[in-house]
Amino acid sequence: MFPLFETICVEDGKILCLDYHQRRYKTAYSQYWSKQPSTPLADGFALPHNCKTGKYKLKVSYNKHFQHIEIEPYTFKHIERLKIVSADTIDYSLKYTDRKAFADLLLQRHNCHDVLIIKNGMVTDSSFCNIVFFDGKKWLTPSTPLLQGTARARLLEQGHIKEIEIGVEDIKRFRSFRLINAMRHFYELKPTAIEGIVF
């Protein structure tokens, strides 16, 4: 049983942003087991020769003592419609392997591609991405994410996006949005019109 995991982007033979994943891994490990990990993330991993071209998803599942590593070709998902759903008790502060809460919420998406989760009136995330909104001048991300994503953390540190409180009633004042995670690079994503968010 591996209760936690990390998903890392491998592109053209390069493991991207491993330092951000290592940082989150150490934080999550210490929170879950009340101690620091004795080995780094993806310890001993060697990239297979057939993964040197293109984009791959590297998944590192881990428990207190062991890591399980899988790598597979990445398939991009086009997401243009998000259904607003409420989940006031959901907790995904760590990257848990158990994603049943998201599976249950996705049953409410109807004809949309994904859900946008509202917790206690505040915008959080989609089922597998952080969200960033465009107001005509700046890209802004909610200060209330369910998960502190690595791409989100990097973009905040680099000043490409800013963090603010965003309530469900604020959504309509934005022009567009992007959904980001380790596999979905911010500047490669075409903005989606805010009308793609369905109330």
MONOR-V313048 format. One record per residue. RES is the residue in three letters. PSI is psi in whole degrees, -180 to 180 (none if undefined). NEAR is the number of other C-alpha atoms within 10 Angstrom. Layout:
res=RES psi=PSI near=NEAR
res=RES psi=PSI near=NEAR
This chain:
res=MET psi=128 near=10
res=PHE psi=101 near=16
res=PRO psi=-20 near=14
res=LEU psi=158 near=20
res=PHE psi=166 near=22
res=GLU psi=141 near=22
res=THR psi=123 near=19
res=ILE psi=140 near=23
res=CYS psi=131 near=23
res=VAL psi=122 near=26
res=GLU psi=121 near=17
res=ASP psi=46 near=13
res=GLY psi=2 near=17
res=LYS psi=132 near=16
res=ILE psi=118 near=15
res=LEU psi=139 near=15
res=CYS psi=37 near=15
res=LEU psi=-31 near=16
res=ASP psi=-37 near=11
res=TYR psi=-38 near=16
res=HIS psi=-40 near=19
res=GLN psi=-41 near=16
res=ARG psi=-47 near=13
res=ARG psi=-38 near=19
res=TYR psi=-46 near=23
res=LYS psi=-41 near=18
res=THR psi=-47 near=16
res=ALA psi=-43 near=21
res=TYR psi=-47 near=18
res=SER psi=-33 near=14
res=GLN psi=-39 near=12
res=TYR psi=-40 near=15
res=TRP psi=3 near=11
res=SER psi=35 near=10
res=LYS psi=163 near=13
res=GLN psi=145 near=15
res=PRO psi=148 near=17
res=SER psi=-14 near=9
res=THR psi=151 near=12
res=PRO psi=167 near=12
res=LEU psi=140 near=23
res=ALA psi=39 near=19
res=ASP psi=126 near=11
res=GLY psi=3 near=8
res=PHE psi=133 near=9
res=ALA psi=128 near=7
res=LEU psi=126 near=14
res=PRO psi=150 near=9
res=HIS psi=-29 near=8
res=ASN psi=6 near=8
res=CYS psi=27 near=17
res=LYS psi=-9 near=14
res=THR psi=135 near=12
res=GLY psi=-174 near=13
res=LYS psi=133 near=20
res=TYR psi=151 near=22
res=LYS psi=117 near=19
res=LEU psi=116 near=21
res=LYS psi=122 near=18
res=VAL psi=105 near=21
res=SER psi=145 near=22
res=TYR psi=153 near=21
res=ASN psi=-162 near=16
res=LYS psi=-30 near=17
res=HIS psi=-22 near=9
res=PHE psi=160 near=11
res=GLN psi=144 near=18
res=HIS psi=124 near=13
res=ILE psi=131 near=16
res=GLU psi=148 near=10
res=ILE psi=137 near=17
res=GLU psi=156 near=12
res=PRO psi=144 near=12
res=TYR psi=133 near=15
res=THR psi=118 near=10
res=PHE psi=136 near=9
res=LYS psi=122 near=8
res=HIS psi=121 near=9
res=ILE psi=112 near=14
res=GLU psi=-15 near=18
res=ARG psi=125 near=20
res=LEU psi=133 near=23
res=LYS psi=126 near=22
res=ILE psi=126 near=20
res=VAL psi=150 near=19
res=SER psi=139 near=18
res=ALA psi=85 near=15
res=ASP psi=-17 near=12
res=THR psi=2 near=8
res=ILE psi=142 near=13
res=ASP psi=118 near=12
res=TYR psi=47 near=14
res=SER psi=-21 near=12
res=LEU psi=159 near=21
res=LYS psi=81 near=20
res=TYR psi=143 near=17
res=THR psi=-36 near=14
res=ASP psi=109 near=13
res=ARG psi=29 near=12
res=LYS psi=-37 near=10
res=ALA psi=-39 near=14
res=PHE psi=-39 near=17
res=ALA psi=-40 near=11
res=ASP psi=-41 near=10
res=LEU psi=-35 near=19
res=LEU psi=-19 near=19
res=LEU psi=-17 near=10
res=GLN psi=6 near=14
res=ARG psi=-14 near=18
res=HIS psi=-120 near=11
res=ASN psi=17 near=10
res=CYS psi=163 near=17
res=HIS psi=-28 near=15
res=ASP psi=-180 near=23
res=VAL psi=154 near=26
res=LEU psi=117 near=27
res=ILE psi=127 near=26
res=ILE psi=126 near=22
res=LYS psi=118 near=21
res=ASN psi=41 near=13
res=GLY psi=-3 near=14
res=MET psi=144 near=20
res=VAL psi=135 near=27
res=THR psi=-100 near=26
res=ASP psi=174 near=25
res=SER psi=-169 near=23
res=SER psi=-21 near=18
res=PHE psi=14 near=16
res=CYS psi=153 near=23
res=ASN psi=155 near=24
res=ILE psi=145 near=21
res=VAL psi=132 near=22
res=PHE psi=150 near=25
res=PHE psi=127 near=20
res=ASP psi=9 near=14
res=GLY psi=-21 near=10
res=LYS psi=-41 near=7
res=LYS psi=154 near=12
res=TRP psi=125 near=19
res=LEU psi=139 near=21
res=THR psi=146 near=25
res=PRO psi=144 near=20
res=SER psi=5 near=15
res=THR psi=49 near=18
res=PRO psi=154 near=22
res=LEU psi=-40 near=23
res=LEU psi=136 near=18
res=GLN psi=93 near=17
res=GLY psi=151 near=22
res=THR psi=-39 near=24
res=ALA psi=-41 near=21
res=ARG psi=-47 near=25
res=ALA psi=-43 near=13
res=ARG psi=-44 near=14
res=LEU psi=-36 near=13
res=LEU psi=-47 near=15
res=GLU psi=-34 near=11
res=GLN psi=-7 near=10
res=GLY psi=13 near=10
res=HIS psi=-27 near=14
res=ILE psi=162 near=19
res=LYS psi=153 near=18
res=GLU psi=128 near=14
res=ILE psi=164 near=11
res=GLU psi=130 near=13
res=ILE psi=111 near=18
res=GLY psi=165 near=16
res=VAL psi=-32 near=18
res=GLU psi=-14 near=10
res=ASP psi=-16 near=11
res=ILE psi=-43 near=17
res=LYS psi=-11 near=12
res=ARG psi=-8 near=12
res=PHE psi=161 near=16
res=ARG psi=-38 near=16
res=SER psi=176 near=21
res=PHE psi=161 near=25
res=ARG psi=148 near=24
res=LEU psi=122 near=21
res=ILE psi=148 near=22
res=ASN psi=-171 near=18
res=ALA psi=-27 near=22
res=MET psi=-19 near=21
res=ARG psi=101 near=16
res=HIS psi=129 near=13
res=PHE psi=-53 near=18
res=TYR psi=-5 near=10
res=GLU psi=-9 near=7
res=LEU psi=133 near=13
res=LYS psi=130 near=12
res=PRO psi=144 near=17
res=THR psi=133 near=18
res=ALA psi=143 near=16
res=ILE psi=-22 near=20
res=GLU psi=-12 near=16
res=GLY psi=-9 near=16
res=ILE psi=119 near=20
res=VAL psi=124 near=15
res=PHE psi=none near=10
